[in-house]
Amino acid sequence: MIRTTNPSAQIPAVQGQFGNRLATYTTQIAPAALETVLGHDPRSMHWKQLPGDLEHLYSHLQRTTTPKRLESLMKYIRERFIDRHIIAGAFPAVSIAVQNPTQFKEIEEEQGIGVLHFDLSRRNRRVVVDGLARVSAAMQLVEDSENAGLFRQEQREHLQALLNSFTLPCVLYMPHPNGNPLTLEEMQQLFHDFNYRTQPVPPRIAIALDHSDPYISLTNRLGEANVIERHGGMEKKRASLGSKSTAIVVQQNLLRFVRAATEGETLLENKNANAPDNPSLTVDNIDGYEEALRHFLDAFAEGMGPEKFEDRESLHLTAPGWGALGVLYHDLAVKAEVADVPRAARAAAQKVNWHRSAPEWQDIVREKKDSKGNTYLGLAGGGAQTRRHITRTLRDKLGIREKIEQRRPESSGDALEEVLC
């Protein structure tokens, strides 16, 4: 009689546990092997083709991976896992719940290290409980690398080489070897615990910790530039300057300046979310932008003078003010194509009264009282509204508003030259 066996895979793993119910097995899975290990394609576009219980599990608990999120992660893989990168990239471990207990054979004299005899049959339900977007991005790249209609042979070979250069760390959660299978409710609970008990990181902390984003990288460079350092420097991990701070700007606000200066006002209107599809700032031109923005800020500070440039009552030191300065640089250097941008920056510093009490700001500044009853001048509206007002005022003072807003930069340089003269 022929002896039948279940389809299985031998997976090297490190064993762990959570109490007497769950065993964990930590391993590495190549992108091309993900679908085999899972027994299905977990990408949201395929949920309706899954068996009923799995379809219910994914569609009712998982978040659909949006095209924007998917493309962002695919771009991350293509840019951060290659030999030439800004800074090395990696993914946290993917978590997979496995329904049935699995035989684990330890290596002799090595407790907890061994080979998992993993049941690949469909009756052994597996579900991604954390990291679905990462899995989807890797699987999409595998699919793209095999699509002759999408890429040329050389491009596909390059992508396949990239996919062969990394593995995804994975943790398999399953019953102890002698335990009962996990119920769907237990698998659902694991998903809930992993995804809804996390504490989001505040934007100011996320910005301070990110060394890969070119906008943040350029911000950090400018924060160390002489024009910022000599006036107090840049402070990280804060949303605003405290009363005892000696810095002139927080990192989050200088980042607003950088994003507006490099990409224009549109990026600020999008709430500083993601870079455009075809960004102006890249790894290749970041040095040039650093030099240009440093000269711009040097000239602006020189035009104001040290005392006014450091005055906390000056609107240019507010979050909307830094954003408006970035828009101004983009207006001058990109839209108007002004030959002497530093000269125009000095003019903007000198021709505008930046103090909150100045008449030009009466529509965006209000008298307010602090907790002790002291009166001070504060911003009346939201940041975007205030920035737009400052931007319009700067364009008016420099004589370029009509041409810039009508998208006719060819003559705005002449208008500015008349103001400068």
Legacy VTK file of the C-alpha trace (Angstrom):
# vtk DataFile Version 3.0
C-alpha trace
ASCII
DATASET POLYDATA
POINTS 421 float
0.000 0.000 0.000
1.304 3.433 -0.954
1.822 5.649 2.046
0.386 9.162 1.559
1.800 12.274 3.158
0.581 15.803 3.677
2.320 18.509 1.628
4.758 20.219 3.956
7.836 22.410 3.986
10.829 22.254 6.279
11.404 25.745 7.633
14.354 26.569 9.924
13.091 28.553 12.897
13.671 29.721 16.460
10.943 28.636 18.861
9.345 30.835 21.498
6.081 30.926 23.399
3.393 33.051 25.018
2.076 31.083 27.969
0.779 27.569 27.411
-1.447 28.382 24.415
0.714 30.016 21.763
4.046 28.952 20.330
5.998 31.272 18.050
8.476 30.431 15.314
10.721 33.150 13.945
12.109 32.646 10.457
12.881 34.327 7.122
10.767 34.001 3.979
11.827 35.002 0.473
9.337 37.255 -1.377
8.718 34.578 -4.027
7.816 32.007 -1.325
5.188 34.095 0.475
2.184 32.766 -1.436
3.328 29.166 -0.943
3.767 29.571 2.817
0.429 31.385 3.194
-1.472 29.041 0.897
-3.260 31.995 -0.727
-2.699 35.471 -2.167
-3.605 37.910 0.656
-3.608 41.075 -1.465
-6.912 42.933 -1.063
-7.694 42.677 -4.801
-8.011 38.883 -4.331
-10.068 38.725 -1.121
-13.304 37.835 -2.911
-11.631 34.722 -4.352
-10.614 33.408 -0.913
-12.504 30.645 0.958
-15.437 32.047 2.925
-13.879 32.126 6.386
-10.614 33.660 5.158
-12.462 36.195 3.004
-14.514 37.195 6.048
-11.398 37.446 8.211
-9.553 39.721 5.805
-12.456 41.887 4.627
-13.867 42.509 8.117
-10.618 43.019 9.999
-7.830 43.987 7.632
-7.420 47.423 6.126
-7.409 47.469 2.331
-3.947 48.355 1.041
-4.569 51.509 -0.991
-2.753 51.944 -4.325
-0.882 54.901 -2.832
0.288 52.860 0.166
1.250 49.933 -2.057
3.264 52.114 -4.430
4.975 53.820 -1.487
6.186 50.491 -0.077
7.262 49.214 -3.489
9.243 52.417 -3.947
10.777 51.909 -0.494
11.972 48.434 -1.507
13.367 49.671 -4.824
15.187 52.624 -3.246
16.280 51.368 0.180
17.190 47.720 -0.410
19.635 48.481 -3.233
23.407 48.887 -2.933
23.294 52.660 -3.552
20.929 54.191 -1.005
20.631 57.243 1.242
20.521 55.011 4.292
19.918 51.271 4.704
16.301 50.132 4.823
14.506 47.182 6.423
11.036 45.899 7.295
9.816 44.817 10.729
8.705 41.207 11.012
5.493 40.092 9.356
3.113 38.274 11.725
1.219 35.218 10.482
-1.361 33.308 12.516
-1.381 29.551 11.775
-4.397 27.489 12.763
-3.007 24.007 13.420
-0.199 22.794 15.691
2.946 21.853 13.789
5.753 19.407 14.455
9.030 21.064 15.447
12.287 19.103 15.535
15.039 20.722 17.537
18.619 20.557 16.411
20.527 18.227 18.701
21.793 20.012 21.834
20.267 23.309 20.662
17.106 23.986 22.641
14.554 26.143 20.797
16.427 26.064 17.464
15.315 23.606 14.837
13.190 22.796 11.823
9.456 23.377 11.552
7.632 20.734 9.496
5.090 23.190 8.174
1.756 21.872 6.892
1.041 23.524 3.515
-2.430 22.027 3.051
-5.403 24.390 2.751
-7.064 22.949 5.847
-4.254 24.528 7.864
-5.532 28.105 7.728
-2.894 30.859 7.671
-3.666 34.570 7.830
-1.487 37.689 7.865
-2.319 39.466 11.131
0.291 42.224 10.836
2.300 43.453 7.855
-0.192 42.882 5.037
0.933 46.010 3.166
4.571 44.855 3.286
3.608 41.401 2.060
1.451 42.917 -0.707
4.281 45.170 -1.903
6.762 42.287 -2.055
4.283 40.022 -3.862
3.400 42.758 -6.349
7.074 43.223 -7.198
7.428 39.462 -7.687
4.471 39.554 -10.066
5.884 42.589 -11.907
9.267 40.899 -12.290
7.591 38.083 -14.221
5.498 40.353 -16.459
7.140 40.577 -19.885
4.556 43.142 -20.989
5.436 45.528 -18.178
9.245 45.637 -18.259
12.011 44.845 -20.684
14.057 41.697 -20.052
16.940 43.703 -18.578
14.614 45.556 -16.189
12.962 42.328 -15.082
16.335 40.724 -14.417
17.357 43.753 -12.356
14.126 43.550 -10.325
14.517 39.793 -9.849
18.063 40.332 -8.582
16.721 42.865 -6.081
14.028 40.430 -4.899
16.659 37.727 -4.432
18.776 40.064 -2.297
16.460 40.204 0.731
14.113 38.096 2.825
11.177 39.098 4.991
11.490 38.348 8.719
8.358 36.492 9.811
6.905 35.314 13.105
4.465 32.408 12.919
1.921 32.265 15.766
0.383 28.826 16.250
-0.782 26.441 18.985
1.768 24.540 21.038
2.734 21.289 19.267
0.336 19.248 21.430
-2.382 21.899 21.673
-5.754 22.326 19.993
-6.071 24.296 16.728
-6.572 28.047 16.980
-10.160 29.169 16.514
-11.014 31.908 14.040
-11.923 34.083 17.042
-8.416 33.672 18.456
-6.882 34.564 15.100
-9.157 37.607 14.857
-8.119 38.695 18.339
-4.434 38.512 17.410
-5.108 40.822 14.485
-7.004 43.242 16.726
-4.286 43.255 19.382
-1.492 43.856 16.873
-3.271 46.620 14.944
-5.434 48.550 17.369
-3.430 48.604 20.578
-0.505 50.524 19.098
0.272 54.114 20.091
0.838 56.462 17.122
4.076 58.448 17.096
3.559 62.254 17.086
4.688 63.899 13.809
7.431 65.915 15.524
9.000 62.688 16.864
8.595 60.837 13.571
10.336 63.694 11.734
13.221 63.748 14.208
13.789 59.995 13.844
13.567 59.767 10.036
16.994 59.949 8.375
15.927 58.625 4.967
13.476 61.276 3.758
15.359 63.746 1.486
13.256 66.674 2.759
14.133 65.844 6.355
17.762 65.271 5.375
17.922 68.720 3.761
16.172 70.221 6.799
18.820 68.770 9.108
21.584 70.162 6.901
20.068 73.650 6.991
19.589 73.312 10.750
23.368 72.975 11.037
24.072 75.858 8.632
25.713 78.981 10.015
22.660 81.166 9.364
20.572 78.992 11.724
23.312 78.107 14.221
24.441 81.672 14.883
20.880 82.770 15.639
20.186 79.986 18.138
20.034 76.785 16.112
17.291 74.272 15.354
15.457 72.303 18.037
14.223 68.757 17.342
11.302 66.737 18.745
9.220 69.802 19.602
6.134 71.219 17.914
6.994 74.795 18.932
9.649 76.756 20.782
9.144 76.975 24.529
9.582 80.215 26.451
12.979 79.048 27.736
14.251 77.806 24.381
17.177 79.667 22.824
16.661 78.109 19.367
15.302 80.104 16.455
13.271 77.323 14.833
11.931 73.832 15.493
12.715 71.098 12.992
9.059 70.680 12.042
8.793 74.328 10.919
12.088 74.348 9.021
10.810 71.237 7.229
7.799 73.280 6.084
10.222 75.797 4.594
12.178 73.063 2.791
9.121 71.333 1.347
7.616 74.585 0.087
10.943 75.827 -1.297
11.642 72.646 -3.251
8.150 71.630 -4.390
6.033 74.772 -4.068
2.867 75.674 -2.226
0.987 72.560 -3.359
2.933 70.272 -1.034
1.943 72.395 1.982
-1.689 72.421 0.880
-1.519 68.615 0.974
-0.731 68.775 4.707
2.920 67.810 4.298
1.880 64.239 3.585
3.854 62.652 0.785
6.288 63.745 -1.862
4.857 64.331 -5.357
5.136 61.611 -7.980
7.965 63.489 -9.716
9.699 65.404 -6.909
12.040 68.297 -7.611
14.261 67.331 -4.672
16.232 64.128 -5.194
19.348 62.506 -3.801
21.253 63.752 -6.849
20.464 67.472 -6.422
20.218 67.811 -2.646
23.648 69.491 -2.434
22.602 72.175 -4.912
19.380 72.866 -3.025
21.284 73.094 0.250
23.591 75.773 -1.124
20.761 77.758 -2.750
18.521 77.725 0.346
21.416 78.606 2.617
22.200 81.673 0.455
18.499 82.604 0.486
18.265 82.464 4.292
21.605 84.254 4.683
20.367 87.125 2.529
16.987 87.269 4.275
18.621 87.361 7.731
21.068 90.015 6.553
18.206 92.137 5.192
16.322 92.011 8.509
19.319 92.392 10.779
20.101 90.084 13.732
17.736 91.716 16.229
14.652 91.573 14.013
15.519 88.155 12.587
15.592 86.645 16.095
12.516 88.511 17.391
9.886 85.970 18.503
7.197 88.570 17.743
8.152 88.449 14.072
5.759 86.466 11.881
8.515 84.853 9.843
9.398 82.707 12.886
5.903 81.200 13.127
5.021 77.901 11.449
3.006 79.700 8.712
5.847 82.214 8.335
8.452 79.539 7.619
6.074 77.968 5.121
5.538 81.336 3.409
9.306 81.891 3.180
9.610 78.534 1.435
6.853 79.493 -1.010
8.648 82.806 -1.614
11.862 81.006 -2.550
9.932 78.768 -4.952
8.182 81.824 -6.457
11.491 83.579 -7.057
13.724 80.699 -8.127
11.270 78.475 -9.992
8.175 80.388 -11.097
9.713 83.824 -11.729
13.189 82.492 -12.522
14.766 85.537 -10.866
18.462 85.844 -11.658
19.477 87.155 -8.226
17.347 85.325 -5.645
19.402 86.466 -2.592
18.886 90.095 -3.629
15.131 89.516 -3.788
15.266 87.806 -0.375
16.917 90.896 1.129
14.192 93.038 -0.432
11.485 90.826 1.108
13.118 91.235 4.505
13.418 95.017 4.186
10.186 95.991 2.411
7.894 94.059 4.764
7.299 94.909 8.417
7.298 91.407 9.882
6.270 92.377 13.422
2.859 91.090 14.478
1.702 94.613 15.309
2.261 95.885 11.743
-0.884 97.062 9.853
-0.447 94.501 7.064
-1.120 91.678 9.515
-4.281 93.043 11.165
-6.446 90.443 9.401
-4.499 87.483 10.778
-3.434 88.713 14.251
-5.656 89.097 17.315
-5.158 90.227 20.896
-5.300 87.225 23.201
-4.766 86.483 26.890
-2.576 83.791 28.391
-3.397 81.675 31.455
-2.157 84.468 33.732
-4.296 87.127 32.087
-1.443 88.793 30.209
-2.281 90.206 26.778
-0.318 89.157 23.708
-0.667 89.166 19.923
-1.526 85.729 18.544
-2.561 84.301 15.203
-6.287 84.564 14.573
-6.870 81.647 12.227
-5.432 78.342 11.119
-1.914 77.868 9.848
-2.828 77.426 6.175
-5.002 80.556 6.148
-2.247 82.594 7.800
0.419 81.287 5.428
-1.700 82.192 2.399
-2.146 85.732 3.731
1.615 86.137 4.327
2.334 84.732 0.858
-0.092 87.169 -0.822
1.422 90.071 1.109
4.958 89.129 0.051
3.916 88.800 -3.581
2.195 92.198 -3.430
5.193 93.918 -1.846
7.512 92.467 -4.482
5.123 93.189 -7.344
4.852 89.593 -8.526
1.475 88.439 -7.224
-0.568 88.898 -10.394
1.997 87.242 -12.627
2.680 84.344 -10.234
-0.972 83.573 -9.558
-1.840 83.818 -13.255
0.995 81.384 -13.984
2.783 83.863 -16.230
6.311 83.836 -14.793
7.950 85.129 -17.946
7.183 88.763 -17.026
7.240 88.533 -13.213
11.005 88.906 -13.159
10.688 92.321 -14.825
8.067 93.386 -12.282
10.358 92.377 -9.425
13.297 94.209 -10.960
11.236 97.427 -10.927
10.550 96.965 -7.206
14.207 96.259 -6.434
15.308 99.328 -8.326
LINES 1 422
421 0 1 2 3 4 5 6 7 8 9 10 11 12 13 14 15 16 17 18 19 20 21 22 23 24 25 26 27 28 29 30 31 32 33 34 35 36 37 38 39 40 41 42 43 44 45 46 47 48 49 50 51 52 53 54 55 56 57 58 59 60 61 62 63 64 65 66 67 68 69 70 71 72 73 74 75 76 77 78 79 80 81 82 83 84 85 86 87 88 89 90 91 92 93 94 95 96 97 98 99 100 101 102 103 104 105 106 107 108 109 110 111 112 113 114 115 116 117 118 119 120 121 122 123 124 125 126 127 128 129 130 131 132 133 134 135 136 137 138 139 140 141 142 143 144 145 146 147 148 149 150 151 152 153 154 155 156 157 158 159 160 161 162 163 164 165 166 167 168 169 170 171 172 173 174 175 176 177 178 179 180 181 182 183 184 185 186 187 188 189 190 191 192 193 194 195 196 197 198 199 200 201 202 203 204 205 206 207 208 209 210 211 212 213 214 215 216 217 218 219 220 221 222 223 224 225 226 227 228 229 230 231 232 233 234 235 236 237 238 239 240 241 242 243 244 245 246 247 248 249 250 251 252 253 254 255 256 257 258 259 260 261 262 263 264 265 266 267 268 269 270 271 272 273 274 275 276 277 278 279 280 281 282 283 284 285 286 287 288 289 290 291 292 293 294 295 296 297 298 299 300 301 302 303 304 305 306 307 308 309 310 311 312 313 314 315 316 317 318 319 320 321 322 323 324 325 326 327 328 329 330 331 332 333 334 335 336 337 338 339 340 341 342 343 344 345 346 347 348 349 350 351 352 353 354 355 356 357 358 359 360 361 362 363 364 365 366 367 368 369 370 371 372 373 374 375 376 377 378 379 380 381 382 383 384 385 386 387 388 389 390 391 392 393 394 395 396 397 398 399 400 401 402 403 404 405 406 407 408 409 410 411 412 413 414 415 416 417 418 419 420
